[in-house]
Structure formats: structure tokens, C-alpha cells
Amino acid sequence: MKRSQGFTLIEVLVTITILAVVAGMAWRGLDGIMRSKNISEARLDTVLRLNTVLAQWEADLASLHDTEQVPALTYDGAALRLTRRTENGVQMVVWTLRDGQWDRWASQPVLRNGELQDLWMRSQQLLGDEAGTVHALPGLSQWQVYFWRDNAWTNPQSTGDLDPGEPPPAGNPGGPPPSEGGAPAPKDKGGSQRMALPQGVRVVLAPAPGSGLNGTYTRDIVLRTGTE
């Protein structure tokens, strides 16, 4: 009788060991692929969010509207405030950096000058939890804004950018003291001196470590303003 043939115990153990090593290597490779995929998707989502937020930033500036009741565009080093035209009236918008997040607050549109002036005062006392606040972009360490004036990017807080206004009458009889250019510096309806609107706005964003973004991001906008 012929003796039945098969695998010895040693052969089976060697085979199982080889299969375990191959399976472990395959799993590590698959795990690496999945990690890379997740990282790529997270970075893509972050970049898409950044582009969406910057698109809203551009839309706000593109709709800039000077009512001559309150300053149309100001930046005090912490918050940028602007008035913009909407289908239902004039809206107050504030962009600010708070707790590592770039926040956008937008008011309800108003039609009356008094309501707009009240919104302007309210916009200087925001806490970050008001209705209309959107935490637009997290993971931001700092931001800076520049205004394009006189063929150069300048500090928005410069005190030398008063609106020159209309030329004064001859001899400036009975009028306010002229500005450096010879014309009286106009004031808004609130009584404060009006700043000349820039021809462009630049924003520079610096992401925080671990945000998924590297370097700095700069966006330049050409302003086309409207007035009542």
C-alpha cells in the first residue's frame, strides 16, 4: 500500500508564518494609503474653505457702499468694518480675529439713517456670540490689512488720509479751517472727519501651526464704491 502524502507540521507552521508576515506588510501599506488619503482630503477641505471665505470677503468689498452717514470702510488693527449694499437696504459687516478664528458678523439690512448709525455703534461692542456671527475660518494666527493709496500700500490707520472734499469758496468765508490741501475736511453725518476711501484693499492671512495651511495668503481687491 502506498503511504498517503501531506504537509508536515513544520511546513504548515512555516507557511502560516510567511502568510502572517505578508498580511502584516499589506496591512501597513493599506493603512499608510488610508492615512495619506485622509490627510489629503482634510487639506483639500481646508483649502476649499479658505477659498470660500475669501470669496465672501471679496463679495463684501465689491458691494461697498458709502452712505455718508457712517464710515464706509475702516480698519483699527483688530476689526474691519464696512457698509455694503444689499437688495433690502444697507448692511453692516465686521471681520475680526477672535480666539484663532476669523469671524464675520453681518447685521440685518436697514433703510433708515438712524438704524445704520445704531448698527455702527453696536459693531464696536461685539463679543463674538451675537446673531449673525459666523466663525468663518479657524486656525488663523494673525491677519493684516493694507489700503492702496497714492500708488502704494499704506497703513489703514494713517491720519493723513482725510477726504479732501470739495474745493472751498474763494477766501473760504465762514467755512471750516482748510485741510493741508487747501480744502475743508468734510465730516460724516455723525460729525467725525471722513477718511478718503482707498482704491484697493489687501489682506494677508497667517495660518496657525497645525491648521493644515502653510505660509501666508495674500488677496488684493480693487474697490468700486457706490454712494447715495
VENMOZI-V941223 format. One record per residue. N is the residue number from 1. SS is DSSP state (h for helix, s for strand, l for the rest). PHI is phi in whole degrees, 0 to 359 (* if undefined). Layout:
n=N ss=SS phi=PHI
n=N ss=SS phi=PHI
//
This chain:
n=1 ss=l phi=*
n=2 ss=l phi=282
n=3 ss=l phi=281
n=4 ss=l phi=295
n=5 ss=l phi=256
n=6 ss=l phi=190
n=7 ss=l phi=274
n=8 ss=l phi=280
n=9 ss=h phi=298
n=10 ss=h phi=296
n=11 ss=h phi=298
n=12 ss=h phi=296
n=13 ss=h phi=296
n=14 ss=h phi=297
n=15 ss=h phi=297
n=16 ss=h phi=297
n=17 ss=h phi=297
n=18 ss=h phi=298
n=19 ss=h phi=297
n=20 ss=h phi=294
n=21 ss=h phi=295
n=22 ss=h phi=297
n=23 ss=h phi=297
n=24 ss=h phi=296
n=25 ss=h phi=294
n=26 ss=h phi=295
n=27 ss=h phi=294
n=28 ss=h phi=297
n=29 ss=h phi=295
n=30 ss=h phi=295
n=31 ss=h phi=296
n=32 ss=h phi=296
n=33 ss=h phi=296
n=34 ss=h phi=294
n=35 ss=h phi=296
n=36 ss=h phi=297
n=37 ss=h phi=296
n=38 ss=h phi=295
n=39 ss=h phi=296
n=40 ss=h phi=296
n=41 ss=h phi=293
n=42 ss=h phi=295
n=43 ss=h phi=293
n=44 ss=h phi=297
n=45 ss=h phi=298
n=46 ss=h phi=294
n=47 ss=h phi=294
n=48 ss=h phi=297
n=49 ss=h phi=294
n=50 ss=h phi=301
n=51 ss=h phi=295
n=52 ss=h phi=295
n=53 ss=h phi=294
n=54 ss=h phi=294
n=55 ss=h phi=295
n=56 ss=h phi=292
n=57 ss=h phi=302
n=58 ss=h phi=295
n=59 ss=h phi=296
n=60 ss=h phi=297
n=61 ss=h phi=290
n=62 ss=h phi=292
n=63 ss=l phi=261
n=64 ss=s phi=305
n=65 ss=s phi=222
n=66 ss=s phi=266
n=67 ss=l phi=272
n=68 ss=l phi=66
n=69 ss=l phi=265
n=70 ss=l phi=223
n=71 ss=l phi=304
n=72 ss=l phi=283
n=73 ss=s phi=204
n=74 ss=s phi=219
n=75 ss=s phi=219
n=76 ss=l phi=254
n=77 ss=l phi=95
n=78 ss=l phi=237
n=79 ss=s phi=220
n=80 ss=s phi=254
n=81 ss=s phi=244
n=82 ss=s phi=209
n=83 ss=s phi=250
n=84 ss=s phi=227
n=85 ss=s phi=277
n=86 ss=s phi=235
n=87 ss=l phi=294
n=88 ss=l phi=252
n=89 ss=s phi=143
n=90 ss=s phi=248
n=91 ss=s phi=242
n=92 ss=s phi=262
n=93 ss=s phi=231
n=94 ss=s phi=229
n=95 ss=s phi=251
n=96 ss=s phi=207
n=97 ss=s phi=259
n=98 ss=s phi=219
n=99 ss=l phi=55
n=100 ss=l phi=74
n=101 ss=s phi=234
n=102 ss=s phi=273
n=103 ss=s phi=259
n=104 ss=s phi=233
n=105 ss=s phi=247
n=106 ss=s phi=230
n=107 ss=l phi=276
n=108 ss=l phi=288
n=109 ss=l phi=297
n=110 ss=s phi=233
n=111 ss=l phi=241
n=112 ss=l phi=255
n=113 ss=h phi=298
n=114 ss=h phi=298
n=115 ss=h phi=295
n=116 ss=h phi=294
n=117 ss=h phi=294
n=118 ss=h phi=296
n=119 ss=h phi=296
n=120 ss=h phi=299
n=121 ss=h phi=294
n=122 ss=h phi=294
n=123 ss=h phi=295
n=124 ss=l phi=269
n=125 ss=l phi=230
n=126 ss=l phi=288
n=127 ss=l phi=252
n=128 ss=l phi=103
n=129 ss=l phi=241
n=130 ss=l phi=286
n=131 ss=l phi=299
n=132 ss=l phi=96
n=133 ss=s phi=272
n=134 ss=s phi=236
n=135 ss=s phi=280
n=136 ss=s phi=291
n=137 ss=s phi=221
n=138 ss=s phi=279
n=139 ss=l phi=74
n=140 ss=s phi=245
n=141 ss=s phi=271
n=142 ss=s phi=197
n=143 ss=s phi=213
n=144 ss=s phi=216
n=145 ss=s phi=235
n=146 ss=s phi=230
n=147 ss=s phi=250
n=148 ss=s phi=269
n=149 ss=s phi=219
n=150 ss=l phi=54
n=151 ss=l phi=62
n=152 ss=s phi=202
n=153 ss=s phi=278
n=154 ss=s phi=234
n=155 ss=s phi=289
n=156 ss=l phi=298
n=157 ss=l phi=268
n=158 ss=l phi=297
n=159 ss=l phi=271
n=160 ss=l phi=260
n=161 ss=l phi=244
n=162 ss=s phi=291
n=163 ss=l phi=293
n=164 ss=l phi=293
n=165 ss=l phi=73
n=166 ss=l phi=277
n=167 ss=l phi=301
n=168 ss=l phi=285
n=169 ss=l phi=295
n=170 ss=h phi=303
n=171 ss=h phi=76
n=172 ss=h phi=53
n=173 ss=l phi=291
n=174 ss=l phi=67
n=175 ss=l phi=265
n=176 ss=l phi=288
n=177 ss=l phi=302
n=178 ss=s phi=291
n=179 ss=l phi=281
n=180 ss=l phi=301
n=181 ss=l phi=278
n=182 ss=l phi=102
n=183 ss=l phi=254
n=184 ss=s phi=293
n=185 ss=l phi=289
n=186 ss=l phi=289
n=187 ss=s phi=233
n=188 ss=l phi=281
n=189 ss=l phi=294
n=190 ss=l phi=276
n=191 ss=l phi=98
n=192 ss=l phi=271
n=193 ss=s phi=294
n=194 ss=l phi=275
n=195 ss=s phi=268
n=196 ss=l phi=293
n=197 ss=l phi=289
n=198 ss=l phi=284
n=199 ss=l phi=272
n=200 ss=s phi=202
n=201 ss=s phi=227
n=202 ss=s phi=242
n=203 ss=s phi=241
n=204 ss=s phi=238
n=205 ss=s phi=251
n=206 ss=s phi=244
n=207 ss=s phi=292
n=208 ss=l phi=277
n=209 ss=l phi=302
n=210 ss=l phi=84
n=211 ss=l phi=280
n=212 ss=l phi=92
n=213 ss=l phi=241
n=214 ss=l phi=238
n=215 ss=l phi=72
n=216 ss=s phi=237
n=217 ss=s phi=236
n=218 ss=s phi=240
n=219 ss=s phi=225
n=220 ss=s phi=253
n=221 ss=s phi=233
n=222 ss=s phi=272
n=223 ss=l phi=269
n=224 ss=l phi=229
n=225 ss=l phi=265
n=226 ss=s phi=237
n=227 ss=s phi=226
n=228 ss=l phi=279
//
